[in-house]
Amino acid sequence: MYSGLITILGPTASGKTTLATHLAARLGNAEIISADSRQVYRGMDIGTGKDLGDYTVDGKTIPFHLMDVCEAGEKYNLFRFQQDFHAAYDDILSRHRRPILCGGTGLYIESVLKGYKMEAVPENPALRERLKDRSLQELKEILEGYKTLHNVTDLDTTKRAIRAIEIQAYYREHGTLERDFPAIDSFIVGVSIPRELRRQRISERLRHRLEKEDMVGEVRRLLERVPAEDLIYYGLEYKYLTLYCLGRLSYDEMVERLEIAIHQFAKRQMTWFRGMERRGFTIHWIDGTLPLEERIQFIIDKFIIHN
C-alpha cells in the first residue's frame, strides 16, 4: 500500500518534468516537489533547466515546491533538503492533496524515501588546510578510502571534493547515519529514453539555452553578485560558463567540455537509479518516447493497481 506519494525520476533531458506536471493536471489535486540539487537557487534558472513554463498546463498553474528557496552562492545541502521536503510533503498532505516528487538528484530522492537523518556537518578548518594543495586526483583517491554516500558530482571541483571528504571524515568519527524520518513507500516511475536520443536531446537543449535563452547572460549577471568560485562549485553549466566568462576557456572549448560533462552526468544519474533498484527500490520504468497521454495513463493504471 503506497502513502500517496508518486515519484518520477530520470536522467536529464528525459522529459520527466513535463510528465510530472501533466500528470498533476490530470489528477487535478496534485503538487510537485522538486528533487533537484541546483533548482533551489534563485537566479539560476536557465542553467538548471527550471523550465517554469512547463508548470502551466491548459492555462492552469501547477503548484511546486523547493525551487528558488535560497540565494545563489549559498551551500544548500542534503540535510536542508530533507527538512524542506518534509515541510512541503506534510503541508500538501494536510490540505488533502497529492504530492509528486520529481527530479534527477538520486541522492536526494533516496534520502527521503529511505528516511535517513543527515546531520548538518560543520566545517573542519584543520582538514581543509591539509587538503588545500592536493590535486583533484589525489582528493578522489582520499575520498575513495571512505564509504562514499555522496554523488560523484562531488568530484567536479577540488572545493566540492574537499567538502565531501570533510563530510565522510565527520561520519567516520561520529558514527554512521541514523534512521530518523519515517520511510515513505512511494510509487516510483523512472523515465527511460534510448542513449542516443538522450545525447541528441542534451546537445540540442544546450545549444538552445546558449543561443536562444542567453545562458551566458545569466551567468554574467550572477557573477555580479556571486563569487566565481561559488558558481564553479555548482558544476556543469555554471562551472564551464564561469570559466568562459573569466576568459579561461574559449567559447568552443566551453561548449565542447560542457556537452561532454552533461553526457557523463546523465550516465551517472542512470547508474544511481539502477543502484537504487539493487538497494531494494521498485522502479516502474516507462518508455519516454511514448506519447505523453500513454505515459500518463500508464502511471495512473499502475498506481491504482498498487494502491
Protein Blocks (a to p, Z undefined) as FASTA:
>chain_A
ZZhiacddddehklmmmmmmmmmmmnopaccddddfklmpghilmlnonommlmpgghia
cddehiakbcehiacdfklmmmmmmmmmmmmmmnopacddddjblklmmmmmnopacddd
dddfklmmmmmmpcfklmmmmmmmpccfbdfklmmpmklmmmmmmmmmmmmmnopaddfb
dcdddddddddddfklmmmmmmmmmmmmmmmnommlmmmmmmmmpcfklmmmngpjlmmm
mmmmnopacfklmmmmmmmmmmmmmmmmmmmmmmmmmnopacddddfkbcfklmmmmmmm
mmmmmZZ
